[in-house]
């Protein structure tokens, strides 16, 4: 099958790079070619294959495949650099996958799909061929969503007149097409003119260069239906089949123009487009560091926020993948002792139209739609997002740092029933989204975003698994953090540990071998599932965060839970066969206060977000140390600095896997804003000048991480056995003591006013083997925690546990230093609200 050039002899851009050659800008390789004018030649169309889905370039051409169970016809639309399209009817359909292969079409080709089928929102059916739809498997995207009314499949205020005009045009096109179907000769003579009728006003020009690829030789442009038995689905009249051009119609044409409920405004020119990529890349023998969890220190970061103000990153690289892997950034992470960087969403995401109207932006990126594509705005050169992302991963791996992605498979950017139709909604709404039982016009919303992906549908699950596998195999990432992961485990409505999603992950030979981190909650009923994920998984431990915050702000009756969180949260993970490392310990993450703000504000201050401070969490478990916000009181400033050190020391000395939020090592502030999702500005970016202002905090953080890294007693792979033998037996692996040096009793644990305790970690009692089967032996430590507002003298253990003890870390010191060596049984002063870590010597 071939598709001829446009009627006036001009042609659309069919750019490609035969043989996999990647174009360059200067010395910078691109993964897509700049759009160019193509020779005026017919497009050759071969049947292609249903798998793999998406656009797959093989060096000679590209295979296109799209899943839609509800579609009655699908068109592949090739878009040139002028914004004109050529439509190719996908006549081949296998298992609801519509496909073709185009020789000589390669990297740089812009494309989309138009899906014909029933539009009946009350039945959950939302096909709308006036929308150029993005490929759910798209590996790159270009352009922008401009918020135009054409992105929506219902009339926005002020668009009724446009809808009426478009309906009249549609009626005329349908009548012309019906005449052509009755007179094939007339159809041949008028093909060029008829093609104009199905273009939007915005896509047309005096040249009339857009063309519909439906020559008579291939029969109906509608092609075979996905399910000829689906008569009920085919009953909706508004968008069943495209107008027939130059062929005999095999499907009935619309008898009526589009209804006001679907205004038929063409979105071409107002939406992003999918882009064919060049998959070939020189990985230079790249290998994952593949660090086990007990050697892992995670650093949560934002691609732009991490580099936007760094003076040593070249200006044109700031805020990009290339900037993030710049040597100065990697050196900073390595000096800290970071082994894995967890990137906030880098899947292609959409800007929020409401935020844009307020002069704000979707900064965090939890509004994704391109599950196989790196976000284009983080590329330093147009068309290079894929190549730059791969190069970034390669550089991190060369430095021994793993790359973990924060992924959002629980919802998409299309929002609720009033959202735009840009991809999934128009392709197969009921397959991709969970609809309300009994009211399929509405979406189930377990995420607070307006919709939830339908994890019960096999093709939606396939998309998620294909995406995960792609990022591991093709992009070389080392793990994933799943946003609102409970949503993925909902079979009917309840979260189910035996859900199909967990089964697929468990059985997948690729995905099951990387780091899998759950945010174990969502906003739905029963969504809080901390401790309930299957054995392969680790979890953001929200209880750890809350307990550590409560302890250090002086909440009563917290000692028992604080001790549990410090030792790996066995109450959450041991019963299900998991180990302490299943607990991803964090006190600060992107969502909420920074560490500095946690000790500087009692209340959120989100006025800059334009919602009258109504957004964001109100119960932050924070304490401002006596004054709300900025102050020049030296005592309060010193206390705030010490509280930050207390939290950092607790984090890195706890059993489990620690995660540090970017900038907390520098004392980054957001001025009390605990919800900077919309603040793409200096408010949310890292301030690298703080390296000098807060150099002591940076040094303290390095010391705390180094203490953990150098001593396996702080990163055990198994839970403590406990002190069943009783205090006084030197073989115990752990012991809890009062400041007086006596073993903690039930009364001590239950005391509502006690805010101090000591813990003994026995380095000779680890009872684990290293990689070579040797028993691990470490130093022993005695750690004193004092959350009281006054200093306390702690008595050291008797000589059987060690003759002398030296200070390894002291949070009363700005850098953690303190030159003290004390003998067994001595009293050691521990400052108000501080941590003292002592190491056995001799």
PEHU-V227625 format. One record per residue. RES is the residue in one small letter. SS is DSSP state (h for helix, s for strand, l for the rest). PHI is phi as a letter, one per 20 degrees, with the letter a starting at -180 (none if undefined). Layout:
# PEHU-V227625
RES_SS_PHI + RES_SS_PHI
This chain:
# PEHU-V227625
x_l_none + x_s_c + x_s_d + x_l_f + x_l_f + x_l_f + x_l_f + x_l_e + x_l_n + x_l_f + x_l_c + x_l_e + x_l_f + x_l_d + x_l_f + x_l_a + x_l_c + x_h_g + x_h_m + x_h_n + x_l_f + x_l_d + x_l_f + x_s_c + x_s_d + x_l_m + x_l_d + x_s_d + x_s_f + x_l_d + x_l_e + x_l_c + x_l_e + x_l_g + x_l_f + x_l_c + x_l_f + x_l_e + x_l_f + x_l_f + x_l_c + x_l_f + x_s_e + x_s_e + x_l_d + x_s_d + x_l_f + x_l_m + x_l_c + x_l_f + x_l_c + x_l_f + x_l_f + x_s_n + x_s_d + x_s_c + x_s_e + x_l_d + x_l_o + x_l_c + x_s_a + x_s_c + x_s_e + x_s_d + x_s_b + x_s_c + x_s_e + x_l_b + x_l_e + x_l_e + x_l_f + x_l_d + x_s_a + x_s_c + x_s_d + x_s_e + x_s_d + x_s_e + x_s_d + x_l_e + x_l_f + x_l_e + x_l_n + x_l_e + x_s_d + x_s_c + x_s_d + x_s_c + x_s_f + x_l_e + x_l_e + x_s_e + x_s_b + x_s_c + x_l_l + x_l_m + x_s_d + x_s_e + x_s_b + x_s_a + x_s_c + x_s_d + x_s_f + x_l_m + x_l_d + x_l_b + x_l_g + x_l_n + x_l_f + x_s_e + x_s_b + x_s_a + x_s_c + x_s_d + x_s_d + x_s_e + x_l_r + x_l_f + x_s_d + x_s_b + x_h_g + x_h_f + x_h_d + x_l_m + x_s_d + x_s_c + x_l_f + x_l_b + x_l_f + x_l_f + x_l_d + x_l_f + x_s_e + x_l_f + x_l_f + x_l_g + x_l_d + x_l_f + x_l_e + x_l_b + x_s_c + x_s_b + x_l_n + x_l_b + x_l_e + x_l_d + x_l_m + x_l_f + x_h_f + x_h_f + x_h_f + x_l_d + x_l_e + x_l_b + x_l_f + x_l_e + x_l_g + x_l_n + x_l_d + x_h_f + x_h_f + x_h_f + x_h_f + x_h_f + x_h_f + x_h_f + x_h_f + x_h_f + x_h_f + x_h_f + x_h_f + x_h_f + x_h_f + x_h_f + x_h_f + x_h_f + x_h_f + x_h_f + x_h_f + x_h_f + x_h_f + x_h_f + x_l_c + x_h_g + x_h_f + x_h_f + x_h_f + x_h_f + x_h_f + x_h_d + x_h_g + x_h_f + x_h_f + x_h_f + x_h_f + x_h_f + x_h_f + x_l_e + x_l_e + x_l_f + x_l_g + x_l_f + x_l_e + x_l_e + x_l_b + x_l_f + x_l_f + x_l_l + x_l_e + x_l_f + x_s_b + x_s_d + x_s_e + x_l_c + x_l_f + x_h_g + x_h_f + x_h_d + x_l_m + x_l_f + x_l_f + x_l_f + x_l_m + x_l_f + x_l_e + x_l_f + x_l_b + x_l_f + x_l_e + x_l_e + x_l_f + x_l_f + x_h_f + x_h_f + x_h_f + x_l_f + x_l_e + x_l_e + x_l_b + x_l_f + x_l_b + x_l_f + x_l_g + x_l_e + x_l_d + x_l_m + x_l_b + x_l_e + x_l_f + x_l_d + x_l_c + x_l_f + x_l_e + x_l_g + x_l_e + x_l_c + x_l_f + x_l_g + x_l_f + x_l_g + x_l_f + x_l_c + x_l_f + x_l_m + x_l_e + x_l_f + x_l_e + x_l_g + x_l_n + x_l_d + x_l_c + x_l_f + x_s_c + x_s_f + x_s_c + x_l_f + x_l_d + x_l_e + x_l_f + x_l_e + x_l_b + x_l_e + x_l_f + x_l_l + x_l_l + x_l_f + x_l_c + x_l_f + x_l_f + x_l_l + x_l_f + x_l_f + x_h_f + x_h_f + x_h_d + x_l_d + x_s_c + x_s_e + x_s_c + x_s_e + x_s_b + x_l_d + x_h_g + x_h_f + x_h_f + x_h_f + x_h_c + x_l_f + x_l_c + x_l_f + x_l_f + x_l_e + x_l_e + x_l_g + x_h_g + x_h_f + x_h_d + x_l_f + x_l_n + x_l_c + x_h_g + x_h_f + x_h_f + x_h_f + x_l_e + x_l_f + x_h_g + x_h_f + x_h_f + x_h_f + x_h_f + x_h_f + x_h_f + x_h_f + x_h_f + x_h_f + x_l_o + x_l_f + x_l_d + x_s_b + x_s_d + x_s_d + x_s_e + x_l_g + x_l_g + x_l_d + x_s_f + x_s_g + x_s_c + x_l_d + x_l_f + x_l_e + x_h_f + x_h_f + x_h_f + x_h_f + x_h_f + x_l_e + x_l_m + x_l_d + x_l_b + x_l_f + x_l_f + x_l_f + x_l_n + x_l_e + x_l_b + x_s_e + x_s_b + x_s_d + x_s_f + x_s_c + x_s_c + x_s_f + x_l_f + x_h_f + x_h_f + x_h_e + x_l_e + x_l_e + x_l_c + x_l_g + x_l_m + x_l_d + x_h_g + x_h_f + x_h_f + x_h_f + x_h_f + x_h_f + x_h_f + x_h_f + x_h_f + x_h_g + x_h_f + x_h_f + x_h_f + x_h_f + x_l_e + x_l_m + x_l_d + x_s_e + x_s_d + x_s_d + x_s_d + x_s_e + x_s_d + x_l_c + x_l_e + x_l_e + x_l_b + x_l_c + x_l_f + x_l_f + x_l_m + x_l_e + x_l_f + x_l_d + x_l_e + x_l_f + x_l_d + x_l_c + x_l_a + x_h_g + x_h_g + x_h_e + x_h_e + x_h_a + x_h_g + x_h_f + x_h_f + x_h_e + x_s_c + x_l_e + x_s_d + x_s_f + x_l_f + x_l_n + x_s_b + x_s_f + x_s_f + x_s_d + x_s_d + x_l_f + x_l_c + x_l_e + x_l_d + x_l_m + x_l_d + x_l_o + x_l_b + x_l_c + x_s_f + x_l_e + x_l_f + x_l_e + x_l_e + x_h_f + x_h_f + x_h_f + x_h_f + x_h_f + x_h_g + x_h_f + x_h_f + x_h_f + x_h_f + x_h_g + x_h_f + x_h_f + x_h_f + x_h_f + x_h_f + x_l_e + x_l_d + x_l_m + x_l_f + x_l_d + x_s_r + x_s_b + x_s_d + x_s_e + x_l_f + x_l_l + x_h_f + x_h_g + x_h_g + x_h_f + x_h_e + x_s_e + x_l_e + x_l_e + x_l_c + x_l_e + x_s_f + x_l_c + x_l_f + x_l_d + x_l_f + x_h_f + x_h_f + x_h_f + x_h_f + x_h_f + x_h_f + x_h_g + x_h_e + x_l_f + x_l_f + x_l_e + x_h_f + x_h_f + x_h_e + x_l_d + x_s_f + x_s_c + x_s_d + x_s_d + x_l_e + x_l_e + x_l_a + x_l_b + x_l_e + x_l_e + x_l_f + x_l_m + x_l_f + x_l_f + x_l_c + x_l_g + x_l_n + x_l_d + x_l_e + x_l_f + x_l_g + x_l_f + x_l_e + x_s_d + x_s_c + x_s_f + x_l_e + x_h_f + x_h_f + x_h_f + x_h_g + x_h_f + x_h_f + x_h_f + x_h_f + x_h_f + x_h_f + x_h_f + x_l_e + x_l_n + x_l_f + x_l_f + x_l_l + x_l_d + x_h_f + x_h_f + x_h_f + x_h_g + x_h_f + x_h_f + x_h_f + x_h_f + x_l_d + x_l_o + x_l_l + x_h_f + x_h_f + x_h_e + x_h_d + x_h_f + x_h_f + x_h_e + x_l_n + x_l_e + x_l_d + x_h_g + x_h_f + x_h_f + x_s_e + x_s_e + x_s_e + x_l_b + x_l_d + x_l_c + x_l_c + x_l_g + x_l_e + x_l_p + x_l_f + x_l_f + x_h_f + x_h_f + x_h_f + x_h_f + x_l_d + x_l_c + x_l_c + x_l_e + x_l_c + x_l_f + x_l_c + x_l_d + x_h_g + x_h_f + x_h_e + x_l_m + x_l_c + x_l_l + x_l_m + x_l_e + x_l_e + x_l_n + x_l_f + x_l_e + x_l_e + x_l_e + x_l_l + x_l_d + x_l_b + x_l_e + x_l_m + x_l_p + x_l_c + x_l_f + x_l_n + x_l_g + x_l_b + x_l_d + x_l_f + x_h_f + x_h_f + x_h_f + x_h_f + x_h_f + x_h_f + x_h_f + x_h_f + x_h_f + x_h_f + x_h_f + x_h_f + x_h_g + x_h_f + x_h_f + x_h_f + x_h_f + x_h_g + x_h_e + x_h_d + x_l_e + x_l_f + x_l_p + x_s_d + x_s_e + x_s_c + x_s_d + x_s_e + x_l_g + x_l_n + x_h_f + x_h_f + x_h_d + x_l_m + x_l_f + x_l_c + x_l_d + x_l_l + x_l_n + x_l_e + x_l_d + x_l_b + x_h_e + x_h_g + x_h_d + x_l_d + x_l_e + x_l_b + x_l_f + x_l_f + x_l_d + x_l_f + x_l_f + x_l_d + x_l_f + x_l_f + x_h_f + x_h_g + x_h_e + x_h_f + x_l_d + x_h_f + x_h_f + x_h_f + x_h_f + x_h_f + x_h_f + x_h_f + x_h_f + x_h_f + x_h_f + x_h_f + x_h_f + x_h_f + x_h_f + x_h_f + x_h_e + x_l_c + x_h_f + x_h_f + x_h_e + x_l_b + x_l_f + x_l_e + x_l_c + x_l_f + x_l_f + x_l_f + x_l_n + x_l_e + x_l_g + x_l_f + x_l_n + x_l_f + x_l_o + x_l_e + x_l_f + x_l_e + x_l_f + x_l_e + x_s_b + x_s_b + x_s_d + x_s_c + x_l_f + x_l_g + x_l_f + x_l_n + x_l_d + x_s_f + x_l_f + x_l_d + x_h_g + x_h_f + x_h_f + x_h_f + x_h_e + x_l_f + x_l_f + x_l_d + x_l_f + x_l_c + x_s_b + x_s_a + x_s_c + x_s_c + x_s_d + x_s_d + x_l_e + x_l_f + x_l_e + x_l_d + x_l_f + x_l_l + x_l_c + x_s_d + x_l_e + x_l_f + x_l_d + x_l_n + x_l_e + x_s_f + x_l_e + x_l_c + x_l_c + x_l_f + x_l_e + x_s_c + x_s_c + x_s_d + x_s_d + x_s_d + x_s_c + x_l_e + x_l_f + x_l_e + x_l_c + x_l_f + x_s_c + x_s_e + x_s_d + x_s_e + x_l_f + x_l_f + x_l_f + x_h_f + x_h_f + x_h_e + x_l_q + x_l_f + x_s_b + x_s_c + x_s_c + x_s_f + x_s_e + x_s_a + x_s_c + x_l_f + x_l_f + x_l_e + x_l_f + x_l_d + x_l_n + x_l_e + x_l_a + x_l_e + x_l_c + x_s_c + x_s_c + x_s_e + x_l_g + x_l_n + x_l_f + x_s_e + x_s_d + x_s_f + x_s_d + x_l_f + x_l_g + x_l_l + x_s_b + x_s_c + x_s_c + x_s_d + x_s_d + x_s_d + x_s_f + x_s_c + x_l_m
